[in-house]
């Protein structure tokens, strides 16, 4: 009788574990792994996802997404691309699928860039290219990031309207030669330039299969924001 009781005590956690999907079981691990990504601790994010995957009957799309991001930040884009491709083998939400599609596109650009390290020999800066430079997730995401940065920097936007900026997206996705072509005030203009200097990488423009530089002009509305 005592043996049966001990056996049931050991079996109950296993049965409870089996009643949940891998997505449900890994939820807390996923949150911790995202924290590691935020801290730029990419190696430990990979170790943590390895640990939970070893305990599950299978991986999950979100675990593969975390691994892809970690590999990308470690400049291992081919490995990251494999992780993204593996995401489509598992159930995922529409939002996660959108992130997977965007990351896959970004990685393809990065891999092409690495394979074609020589810059466009003409040195031309394009106003339009076969594949235009774009912000990951689209311009809506760019404006969300920009307005969030305005808010976090405490920029006074009241009554300032729009500032027009010009910059070049270089072949590495960074913003170069950022200028104010129509500003609102010296103080606000300088803060906008500083914010754009910290802008996350864009997806690069492509011409004839090679990454090229593209000049972009944008009106930035300082007053319309979600904060």
C-alpha positions as CSV (number, residue, x, y, z in Angstrom):
1,X,0.0,0.0,0.0
2,X,2.8,2.4,0.9
3,X,4.6,1.6,-2.4
4,X,1.3,2.4,-4.3
5,X,1.0,5.7,-2.5
6,X,4.6,6.8,-3.3
7,X,4.1,5.7,-6.9
8,X,1.0,7.9,-7.2
9,X,2.8,10.9,-5.7
10,X,5.5,10.5,-8.3
11,X,3.0,9.9,-11.1
12,X,0.8,12.9,-10.4
13,X,3.3,15.7,-11.5
14,X,4.0,13.7,-14.6
15,X,0.3,13.4,-15.5
16,X,-0.2,17.1,-14.8
17,X,2.8,17.9,-17.0
18,X,1.4,15.7,-19.8
19,X,-2.0,17.5,-19.7
20,X,-0.5,20.8,-20.8
21,X,0.8,21.8,-24.2
22,X,4.5,22.6,-24.7
23,X,3.5,26.2,-25.2
24,X,1.8,26.3,-21.8
25,X,4.6,24.5,-20.0
26,X,7.3,26.7,-21.4
27,X,5.5,30.0,-20.7
28,X,7.6,31.1,-17.7
29,X,10.8,29.9,-19.3
30,X,9.9,32.0,-22.4
31,X,9.4,35.1,-20.3
32,X,12.8,34.6,-18.6
33,X,14.5,34.0,-22.0
34,X,13.0,37.3,-23.3
35,X,14.5,39.0,-20.2
36,X,17.9,37.6,-21.1
37,X,17.5,39.0,-24.6
38,X,16.7,42.4,-23.2
39,X,19.9,42.2,-21.1
40,X,21.8,41.3,-24.3
41,X,22.8,38.0,-22.6
42,X,22.4,36.0,-25.8
43,X,24.5,33.0,-24.9
44,X,22.4,32.4,-21.7
45,X,19.2,32.8,-23.7
46,X,20.3,30.0,-25.9
47,X,21.3,27.8,-22.9
48,X,18.0,28.5,-21.2
49,X,16.0,27.5,-24.4
50,X,18.1,24.4,-24.7
51,X,17.2,23.4,-21.2
52,X,13.5,23.7,-21.6
53,X,13.4,22.1,-25.0
54,X,15.2,19.1,-23.5
55,X,12.3,18.8,-21.0
56,X,9.5,19.1,-23.6
57,X,8.1,16.5,-26.0
58,X,8.9,19.1,-28.8
59,X,10.1,22.7,-29.2
60,X,7.7,25.6,-29.7
61,X,7.6,28.4,-32.3
62,X,8.3,31.0,-29.6
63,X,11.3,29.2,-28.3
64,X,12.7,28.9,-31.9
65,X,12.0,32.7,-32.3
66,X,14.0,33.5,-29.2
67,X,16.9,31.3,-30.4
68,X,16.7,33.0,-33.8
69,X,17.0,36.5,-32.3
70,X,19.9,35.3,-30.1
71,X,21.8,33.8,-33.0
72,X,21.1,37.0,-35.1
73,X,22.6,39.2,-32.4
74,X,25.6,36.9,-32.2
75,X,26.1,37.5,-35.9
76,X,25.1,33.9,-36.7
77,X,22.5,34.7,-39.3
78,X,22.6,31.3,-41.1
79,X,21.8,29.6,-37.8
80,X,19.2,32.2,-37.1
81,X,17.5,31.6,-40.4
82,X,17.3,27.8,-39.7
83,X,15.6,28.6,-36.4
84,X,13.1,30.8,-38.1
85,X,12.3,28.2,-40.7
86,X,11.7,25.7,-37.9
87,X,9.1,28.0,-36.4
88,X,6.7,27.1,-39.1
89,X,6.7,23.5,-38.0
90,X,4.8,24.5,-34.8
91,X,1.6,26.2,-33.9
92,X,1.9,30.0,-33.5
93,X,-0.3,33.1,-33.2
94,X,-0.9,35.4,-36.1
95,X,1.3,38.0,-34.3
96,X,4.2,35.6,-33.9
97,X,3.9,34.5,-37.5
98,X,4.1,38.2,-38.6
99,X,7.3,38.5,-36.5
100,X,8.7,35.3,-38.0
101,X,8.0,36.6,-41.5
102,X,9.7,40.0,-40.8
103,X,12.7,38.3,-39.1
104,X,13.1,35.9,-42.0
105,X,13.1,38.8,-44.5
106,X,15.7,40.7,-42.4
107,X,17.9,37.6,-42.1
108,X,17.8,37.0,-45.9
109,X,19.0,40.6,-46.4
110,X,21.7,40.2,-43.8
111,X,22.9,36.9,-45.4
112,X,22.9,38.5,-48.9
113,X,24.9,41.4,-47.4
114,X,27.4,39.1,-45.9
115,X,27.7,37.1,-49.2
116,X,28.2,40.4,-51.2
117,X,30.6,42.3,-49.0
118,X,31.7,44.6,-51.8
119,X,29.7,47.8,-51.9
120,X,27.9,49.0,-55.1
121,X,31.0,50.0,-57.1
122,X,29.3,53.1,-58.5
123,X,29.1,54.5,-54.9
124,X,25.6,55.7,-55.9
125,X,23.0,56.7,-53.3
126,X,19.6,55.7,-54.6
127,X,16.4,57.6,-54.1
128,X,14.5,54.6,-55.3
129,X,15.8,51.0,-55.5
130,X,14.3,47.7,-56.8
131,X,13.8,46.8,-53.1
132,X,13.5,49.9,-51.0
133,X,15.0,50.3,-47.5
134,X,12.4,49.6,-44.9
135,X,12.0,49.6,-41.1
136,X,11.3,46.1,-39.7
137,X,7.6,45.8,-39.2
138,X,6.8,48.7,-41.5
139,X,6.6,52.4,-41.0
140,X,3.9,52.1,-38.4
141,X,6.4,50.4,-36.2
142,X,9.0,53.1,-37.0
143,X,6.6,55.8,-35.9
144,X,5.8,53.9,-32.7
145,X,9.5,53.6,-31.9
146,X,10.1,57.3,-32.7
147,X,7.2,58.6,-30.6
148,X,8.2,56.3,-27.8
149,X,11.7,57.7,-28.0
150,X,10.4,61.3,-27.9
151,X,8.4,60.4,-24.8
152,X,11.3,58.7,-23.0
153,X,13.6,61.7,-23.8
154,X,11.1,64.1,-22.5
155,X,11.0,66.2,-25.7
156,X,8.6,69.1,-25.6
157,X,6.3,68.6,-28.6
158,X,3.4,70.9,-27.7
159,X,2.6,73.1,-30.7
160,X,5.7,72.1,-32.7
161,X,3.9,70.3,-35.6
162,X,6.2,68.5,-38.0
163,X,9.9,68.3,-38.6
164,X,11.3,67.1,-41.9
165,X,14.3,64.8,-41.8
166,X,16.6,63.3,-44.4
167,X,19.0,60.4,-43.9
168,X,20.8,57.6,-45.8
169,X,20.2,54.0,-45.0
170,X,23.6,52.5,-45.5
171,X,24.3,48.9,-46.7
172,X,24.5,47.8,-43.0
173,X,21.0,49.1,-42.2
174,X,22.3,52.0,-40.1
175,X,21.2,55.7,-40.6
176,X,24.0,57.9,-42.0
177,X,24.1,61.6,-42.8
178,X,21.0,62.5,-40.8
179,X,19.8,66.0,-41.4
180,X,17.0,68.3,-40.5
181,X,15.7,69.9,-43.7
182,X,12.8,71.7,-42.1
183,X,12.9,72.1,-38.4
184,X,10.9,73.6,-35.6
185,X,13.4,74.9,-33.1
186,X,17.1,74.4,-32.4
187,X,16.6,72.5,-29.2
188,X,13.9,70.1,-30.6
189,X,15.8,69.6,-33.9
190,X,18.9,68.6,-32.0
191,X,17.0,66.1,-29.8
192,X,15.4,64.6,-33.0
193,X,18.8,64.2,-34.5
194,X,20.1,62.5,-31.3
195,X,17.1,60.1,-31.3
196,X,17.5,59.1,-35.0
197,X,21.2,58.5,-34.3
198,X,20.1,55.7,-32.0
199,X,17.5,54.3,-34.4
200,X,17.4,50.4,-34.7
201,X,18.7,49.0,-38.0
202,X,16.6,49.1,-41.1
203,X,16.4,46.5,-43.8
204,X,18.7,47.6,-46.6
205,X,17.8,48.6,-50.1
206,X,18.7,46.1,-52.8
207,X,19.6,46.9,-56.5
208,X,20.6,44.1,-58.9
209,X,20.8,41.7,-56.1
210,X,23.3,43.8,-54.1
211,X,22.8,45.9,-51.0
212,X,22.9,49.7,-51.8
213,X,22.5,52.9,-50.0
214,X,19.2,54.8,-50.2
215,X,18.3,58.4,-49.3
216,X,15.0,58.8,-47.5
217,X,13.1,62.0,-46.6
218,X,10.4,61.8,-43.9
219,X,8.0,64.2,-42.3
220,X,7.8,63.4,-38.6
221,X,4.7,64.7,-36.8
222,X,5.8,65.6,-33.2
223,X,2.3,65.9,-31.8
224,X,0.5,62.8,-33.0
225,X,1.6,60.1,-30.6
226,X,0.0,57.4,-28.4
227,X,1.5,58.6,-25.1
